[in-house]
Amino acid sequence: MLEASPILTRAINLRRKDASQYLNDVWGLRRAPSTLAVIACRRSDGPKMVYHGRTCLYPIAALDAYAREILSSPVRSTSERKEGLEASRKAKAAVESVQPRVAAAV
């Protein structure tokens, strides 16, 4: 019986420059390393990352999940895309209306 390669079964983490190249090569998403750095420091909608000391590393699974989040599903026409965007906006609004609101301290 064949065993899985240890390289394929372990998580692979990429440095920011390599993560940028991976997103471009695999998903066609152009994100400069500096853009990934800004997203990591100032926003919360970027790919998940781990740290080794001060070095930021991006797991390939997190990069794949990030790409899937920002790409639309396949469509045949622009009107089909518009319908999908409207449906996702409605779903997001429904989720936000259900979430409890935190009252501001007065």
Z-matrix of the N, CA and C atoms (Angstrom, degrees):
N
C 1 1.449
C 2 1.521 1 109.03
N 3 1.344 2 116.24 1 136.60
C 4 1.453 3 121.14 2 -179.14
C 5 1.515 4 110.55 3 -81.21
N 6 1.312 5 115.34 4 141.35
C 7 1.460 6 120.40 5 176.93
C 8 1.518 7 109.31 6 -101.62
N 9 1.318 8 115.25 7 150.87
C 10 1.464 9 120.02 8 178.18
C 11 1.516 10 109.65 9 -69.12
N 12 1.305 11 115.91 10 144.71
C 13 1.451 12 121.37 11 177.38
C 14 1.521 13 109.63 12 -65.96
N 15 1.351 14 118.19 13 137.09
C 16 1.462 15 119.79 14 178.65
C 17 1.532 16 111.77 15 -61.67
N 18 1.321 17 117.68 16 -28.29
C 19 1.462 18 120.76 17 179.99
C 20 1.523 19 110.22 18 -67.48
N 21 1.322 20 117.46 19 -38.01
C 22 1.454 21 120.77 20 -177.75
C 23 1.524 22 113.30 21 -78.76
N 24 1.314 23 117.85 22 -23.62
C 25 1.461 24 120.18 23 -176.94
C 26 1.522 25 113.08 24 -91.35
N 27 1.312 26 119.23 25 -12.91
C 28 1.462 27 119.79 26 178.98
C 29 1.528 28 110.57 27 -96.32
N 30 1.304 29 115.31 28 157.16
C 31 1.459 30 120.00 29 178.70
C 32 1.523 31 109.26 30 -73.17
N 33 1.308 32 116.27 31 135.08
C 34 1.455 33 120.87 32 178.49
C 35 1.521 34 107.97 33 -105.62
N 36 1.305 35 116.16 34 126.87
C 37 1.457 36 122.44 35 179.52
C 38 1.518 37 109.63 36 -110.96
N 39 1.324 38 116.21 37 137.66
C 40 1.455 39 121.64 38 -178.09
C 41 1.514 40 110.67 39 -115.41
N 42 1.324 41 115.94 40 143.54
C 43 1.459 42 119.97 41 172.00
C 44 1.516 43 108.75 42 -70.41
N 45 1.318 44 116.24 43 167.27
C 46 1.460 45 121.09 44 -172.80
C 47 1.528 46 112.74 45 -57.00
N 48 1.320 47 118.12 46 -43.53
C 49 1.466 48 121.02 47 -179.61
C 50 1.530 49 110.51 48 -63.09
N 51 1.331 50 116.37 49 -43.71
C 52 1.460 51 120.40 50 179.46
C 53 1.531 52 111.55 51 -69.69
N 54 1.339 53 117.12 52 -33.93
C 55 1.462 54 121.06 53 177.60
C 56 1.527 55 109.83 54 -64.75
N 57 1.322 56 116.83 55 -40.78
C 58 1.452 57 121.96 56 177.00
C 59 1.526 58 110.50 57 -60.22
N 60 1.311 59 116.59 58 -45.93
C 61 1.463 60 121.77 59 178.99
C 62 1.525 61 111.07 60 -64.87
N 63 1.329 62 117.35 61 -40.34
C 64 1.464 63 121.95 62 178.81
C 65 1.527 64 111.10 63 -61.30
N 66 1.341 65 116.95 64 -47.13
C 67 1.460 66 120.27 65 179.28
C 68 1.532 67 111.20 66 -59.84
N 69 1.325 68 116.41 67 -37.10
C 70 1.455 69 120.19 68 179.40
C 71 1.533 70 111.42 69 -72.30
N 72 1.320 71 116.94 70 -47.20
C 73 1.463 72 121.12 71 -175.56
C 74 1.526 73 112.94 72 -69.39
N 75 1.323 74 116.96 73 -42.41
C 76 1.462 75 121.09 74 -173.45
C 77 1.527 76 111.80 75 -88.83
N 78 1.325 77 117.32 76 -42.17
C 79 1.462 78 120.93 77 -172.58
C 80 1.527 79 113.91 78 -109.58
N 81 1.326 80 117.90 79 -11.01
C 82 1.453 81 120.57 80 -177.94
C 83 1.512 82 113.34 81 74.87
N 84 1.328 83 117.26 82 20.15
C 85 1.468 84 122.46 83 179.51
C 86 1.523 85 108.84 84 -97.90
N 87 1.300 86 115.77 85 122.56
C 88 1.459 87 119.94 86 -179.73
C 89 1.523 88 109.06 87 -93.17
N 90 1.297 89 115.64 88 103.43
C 91 1.456 90 122.51 89 176.07
C 92 1.525 91 106.71 90 -128.89
N 93 1.321 92 116.12 91 112.38
C 94 1.459 93 120.55 92 178.65
C 95 1.521 94 109.04 93 -67.32
N 96 1.332 95 117.60 94 153.08
C 97 1.471 96 119.23 95 175.57
C 98 1.530 97 112.23 96 -54.28
N 99 1.331 98 116.66 97 -37.26
C 100 1.467 99 119.47 98 178.86
C 101 1.526 100 111.30 99 -66.43
N 102 1.331 101 117.59 100 -33.89
C 103 1.460 102 120.81 101 176.63
C 104 1.516 103 110.54 102 -66.72
N 105 1.326 104 116.93 103 -42.84
C 106 1.468 105 120.04 104 176.34
C 107 1.524 106 110.67 105 -61.31
N 108 1.341 107 116.94 106 -36.39
C 109 1.466 108 120.48 107 178.41
C 110 1.524 109 110.75 108 -65.20
N 111 1.333 110 117.41 109 -43.69
C 112 1.468 111 121.15 110 178.94
C 113 1.525 112 110.23 111 -64.05
N 114 1.329 113 116.70 112 -43.66
C 115 1.460 114 120.30 113 178.52
C 116 1.530 115 110.13 114 -59.92
N 117 1.327 116 116.73 115 -41.13
C 118 1.461 117 120.78 116 -178.74
C 119 1.528 118 111.89 117 -66.83
N 120 1.319 119 117.29 118 -34.66
C 121 1.463 120 120.72 119 -175.51
C 122 1.521 121 114.11 120 -88.33
N 123 1.319 122 117.59 121 -34.40
C 124 1.458 123 119.92 122 -169.31
C 125 1.521 124 115.18 123 -115.97
N 126 1.316 125 117.54 124 -15.17
C 127 1.460 126 119.89 125 -175.60
C 128 1.521 127 109.18 126 -128.93
N 129 1.318 128 115.25 127 166.90
C 130 1.467 129 118.96 128 -179.13
C 131 1.523 130 112.20 129 -119.12
N 132 1.333 131 117.36 130 14.77
C 133 1.460 132 119.82 131 -176.36
C 134 1.528 133 113.02 132 -106.29
N 135 1.300 134 117.94 133 13.81
C 136 1.458 135 120.93 134 -179.02
C 137 1.511 136 112.31 135 -90.48
N 138 1.338 137 116.35 136 -176.14
C 139 1.462 138 119.87 137 178.86
C 140 1.531 139 110.95 138 -68.80
N 141 1.320 140 115.53 139 147.74
C 142 1.472 141 120.01 140 176.83
C 143 1.518 142 108.50 141 -67.40
N 144 1.333 143 115.31 142 151.41
C 145 1.457 144 120.27 143 -178.48
C 146 1.521 145 110.17 144 -141.13
N 147 1.304 146 114.42 145 162.39
C 148 1.453 147 122.06 146 175.12
C 149 1.524 148 107.27 147 -125.38
N 150 1.304 149 115.86 148 163.00
C 151 1.461 150 119.86 149 -179.26
C 152 1.523 151 110.57 150 -120.96
N 153 1.303 152 114.10 151 141.83
C 154 1.461 153 122.28 152 168.22
C 155 1.515 154 104.63 153 -118.97
N 156 1.330 155 116.02 154 96.86
C 157 1.457 156 119.70 155 -171.74
C 158 1.519 157 108.50 156 68.02
N 159 1.325 158 116.90 157 -121.89
C 160 1.466 159 121.56 158 177.25
C 161 1.517 160 112.71 159 -94.89
N 162 1.314 161 116.51 160 -5.48
C 163 1.464 162 120.61 161 -175.87
C 164 1.523 163 110.93 162 -83.90
N 165 1.317 164 115.41 163 124.70
C 166 1.454 165 122.32 164 177.67
C 167 1.526 166 109.03 165 -83.73
N 168 1.328 167 116.66 166 129.73
C 169 1.460 168 121.80 167 179.81
C 170 1.525 169 109.09 168 -126.49
N 171 1.315 170 115.67 169 140.77
C 172 1.459 171 121.83 170 -179.74
C 173 1.527 172 109.41 171 -110.03
N 174 1.337 173 118.09 172 115.90
C 175 1.467 174 119.57 173 174.32
C 176 1.533 175 109.49 174 -66.06
N 177 1.315 176 116.32 175 140.79
C 178 1.462 177 120.45 176 -179.25
C 179 1.528 178 110.53 177 -58.28
N 180 1.318 179 117.53 178 -38.91
C 181 1.467 180 120.12 179 179.03
C 182 1.530 181 110.74 180 -60.64
N 183 1.337 182 118.05 181 -36.76
C 184 1.460 183 121.75 182 178.84
C 185 1.526 184 110.84 183 -70.03
N 186 1.324 185 117.27 184 -37.17
C 187 1.465 186 120.47 185 177.22
C 188 1.529 187 110.78 186 -66.36
N 189 1.330 188 115.93 187 -39.91
C 190 1.467 189 120.14 188 177.34
C 191 1.530 190 110.88 189 -64.21
N 192 1.330 191 116.99 190 -43.10
C 193 1.466 192 121.33 191 179.20
C 194 1.529 193 110.44 192 -63.67
N 195 1.321 194 117.11 193 -41.48
C 196 1.470 195 122.33 194 178.24
C 197 1.527 196 110.17 195 -60.89
N 198 1.312 197 117.17 196 -45.39
C 199 1.470 198 120.63 197 -179.69
C 200 1.522 199 110.78 198 -63.74
N 201 1.321 200 117.39 199 -41.42
C 202 1.464 201 120.53 200 179.26
C 203 1.530 202 111.71 201 -64.69
N 204 1.343 203 116.57 202 -33.94
C 205 1.467 204 120.73 203 -179.84
C 206 1.524 205 111.80 204 -66.89
N 207 1.321 206 117.37 205 -39.13
C 208 1.460 207 119.06 206 -173.21
C 209 1.520 208 113.37 207 -93.30
N 210 1.323 209 118.04 208 -14.79
C 211 1.461 210 120.40 209 176.81
C 212 1.519 211 110.10 210 -89.38
N 213 1.320 212 115.62 211 145.11
C 214 1.460 213 119.40 212 177.03
C 215 1.518 214 109.23 213 -79.56
N 216 1.316 215 115.54 214 166.95
C 217 1.457 216 118.85 215 172.62
C 218 1.531 217 107.82 216 -74.47
N 219 1.317 218 118.62 217 160.15
C 220 1.467 219 120.57 218 -179.38
C 221 1.529 220 111.70 219 -62.43
N 222 1.320 221 116.20 220 137.79
C 223 1.463 222 122.40 221 178.47
C 224 1.525 223 109.43 222 -131.30
N 225 1.324 224 115.41 223 159.72
C 226 1.460 225 120.67 224 179.22
C 227 1.520 226 112.79 225 -99.09
N 228 1.341 227 116.92 226 -17.85
C 229 1.452 228 120.01 227 -178.71
C 230 1.523 229 110.20 228 -151.39
N 231 1.328 230 115.65 229 166.04
C 232 1.461 231 119.36 230 179.59
C 233 1.529 232 111.26 231 -68.48
N 234 1.333 233 117.21 232 -30.63
C 235 1.465 234 118.85 233 178.32
C 236 1.524 235 110.75 234 -67.89
N 237 1.312 236 116.44 235 -35.18
C 238 1.472 237 120.37 236 176.75
C 239 1.521 238 109.97 237 -64.70
N 240 1.329 239 117.22 238 -37.59
C 241 1.461 240 121.49 239 177.79
C 242 1.522 241 109.83 240 -65.36
N 243 1.320 242 116.89 241 -42.54
C 244 1.464 243 121.19 242 -179.70
C 245 1.523 244 110.69 243 -61.20
N 246 1.319 245 117.20 244 -42.36
C 247 1.465 246 121.14 245 178.39
C 248 1.522 247 110.63 246 -62.10
N 249 1.328 248 117.13 247 -40.37
C 250 1.464 249 121.51 248 178.41
C 251 1.515 250 112.19 249 -65.07
N 252 1.350 251 116.96 250 -39.38
C 253 1.460 252 120.66 251 178.20
C 254 1.525 253 111.32 252 -65.77
N 255 1.325 254 116.65 253 -41.14
C 256 1.460 255 120.09 254 178.90
C 257 1.522 256 111.27 255 -65.01
N 258 1.329 257 116.55 256 -40.41
C 259 1.465 258 120.34 257 178.84
C 260 1.526 259 110.93 258 -64.84
N 261 1.338 260 117.23 259 -40.05
C 262 1.469 261 119.32 260 -179.59
C 263 1.523 262 110.71 261 -69.81
N 264 1.335 263 117.88 262 -35.09
C 265 1.473 264 120.52 263 175.84
C 266 1.524 265 110.95 264 -63.45
N 267 1.336 266 116.79 265 -43.00
C 268 1.458 267 120.84 266 179.06
C 269 1.528 268 111.05 267 -64.28
N 270 1.323 269 116.71 268 -40.49
C 271 1.458 270 120.26 269 179.30
C 272 1.525 271 110.43 270 -65.64
N 273 1.329 272 116.88 271 -40.57
C 274 1.463 273 120.76 272 178.96
C 275 1.520 274 110.55 273 -64.99
N 276 1.322 275 116.90 274 -41.92
C 277 1.462 276 120.94 275 178.63
C 278 1.525 277 110.91 276 -63.68
N 279 1.329 278 117.33 277 -38.32
C 280 1.464 279 120.87 278 178.71
C 281 1.520 280 111.12 279 -64.85
N 282 1.326 281 117.12 280 -40.68
C 283 1.463 282 121.38 281 178.90
C 284 1.525 283 110.01 282 -66.20
N 285 1.330 284 116.42 283 -42.65
C 286 1.461 285 119.74 284 -179.61
C 287 1.525 286 112.39 285 -65.74
N 288 1.336 287 117.68 286 -32.52
C 289 1.460 288 119.99 287 -179.60
C 290 1.533 289 111.39 288 -73.79
N 291 1.329 290 118.18 289 -22.85
C 292 1.456 291 122.20 290 179.90
C 293 1.522 292 111.39 291 -85.29
N 294 1.326 293 117.42 292 -29.56
C 295 1.461 294 120.61 293 -177.57
C 296 1.521 295 110.30 294 -65.90
N 297 1.324 296 116.77 295 138.84
C 298 1.470 297 119.87 296 -179.88
C 299 1.529 298 110.32 297 -67.29
N 300 1.306 299 114.63 298 140.62
C 301 1.462 300 119.74 299 178.01
C 302 1.524 301 108.75 300 -94.70
N 303 1.317 302 115.38 301 139.17
C 304 1.453 303 121.02 302 178.86
C 305 1.517 304 107.68 303 -93.60
N 306 1.321 305 117.14 304 124.01
C 307 1.459 306 121.61 305 -179.35
C 308 1.518 307 109.59 306 -73.97
N 309 1.306 308 115.69 307 138.74
C 310 1.460 309 120.42 308 178.84
C 311 1.529 310 108.94 309 -72.64
N 312 1.320 311 115.13 310 140.07
C 313 1.467 312 120.18 311 178.43
C 314 1.518 313 109.56 312 -69.94
N 315 1.319 314 116.68 313 131.73
C 316 1.471 315 120.67 314 -177.96
C 317 1.497 316 109.43 315 -109.04
